[in-house]
Amino acid sequence: MALAIVIGCTVLLLLGLLTVIRWGGHPLKGPNPVKGPGPARASAPIEAAPSPPLDSASPSSGEVRGAREDPSDAKIAALRKYLWWANVATFAALASALLAAWPGGRLIMRVLAFTSPDSAQGRLTEAQANVGFPTLEGSLALFLFAGLPAGYLVAILYVVLHRWLPAGRLAGPLLGVLLLIWLGGALLDPLRADNIDFNIVGPGWLAVALFTGLSILHGAVAAAAAGWWSERLPLWADRTAKYYVPLLLGFVLFPPAALAVGLGALALLTWMTIFPAGSSGPPRTARTPVWVGAGFLVAASAAALPAFVSAVISIASRTT
């Protein structure tokens, strides 16, 4: 069983590398109403229709504008865009969890178990797993409770922060490095200094190198998957429901995602009810300038860097 797990994870990780090589440069594009099946687009010149007579029964321009600003239509349009973005994030989360976070984490555990002394074999890790004895149940638990949460975290942050990251193939890997600095040293795994696993398996410097490489690959896979899917995903319609299977699959595999998407949709509809389109409510806020977002990324990284460096030094200096 151990050999089958290693072979399967290796194949998945190679597919992740292939995904980055093939689609890593695809930028994340916003929803385009023209995509997907829908009303046929005119490809031939359309004859001008005669203008209706200007009589008292003709609607005024104010009435036409009012019809176009129907609150119900505005809510439906906003909800379709919201589901589009949720679908893109879910697709990237599932792809990066399956092709990077999960198999990479499983293989790193096997490598560290192999490089650790005999005294480490069979000992319990922080997650109550036995070092050196991979099981199918443990691998499935790793996917559900570590791979999927990590996949969603990276995918959602990429969707939110992508316009502040450098264009091209550097965006995903840089995001992986940033998340490792922000969260991986002080708050979350994989390089949390107080993780007792680094007192059991090692060497520490190898763990730091392997998890850093995995974080870079994870970000790259998430960015490639999000960019590829955004080019093909149409807005929700009756005939495009099949494109939203990843969103449904994410709900089944990771129920917190269903709760988050549902609460987000409720918040969106509530906001649009309080401030309907065309009302005298607060105007739309301008998009944050790129330099402001980039400055935020730099400032957040600078603030988290001391804790990250301290954690890396602590782990790398440990011997087993």
Buried (B, 14 or more C-beta within 10 A) or exposed (E): EEEEBBEEBBEBBEBBBEBBEEBBBBBBBEBEEEBBEBEEEEEEEEEEEEEEEEEEEEEEEEEEEEEEEEEEEBBEBBBBBBBBBBBBBBBBBBBBBBBBBBBBBBBBBBBBBEBBEEEBBEBEBBBEBBBBEBEEEBBEBBBBEBBBBBBBBBBBBBBEBBBBBEEEBBBBBBBBBBBBBBBBBBEBBBBBBEBEBBBBBBBBBBBBEBBBEBBBBBBBBBBBBBBBBBBEBBBBBEEBEEBBEBBEBBBEBBEEBBEBBEEBBEEBBEEBEEBBBEEEEEEEEEEEEEEEBBEEBEEEBEEBEEBBEEBBEBBBEBEB
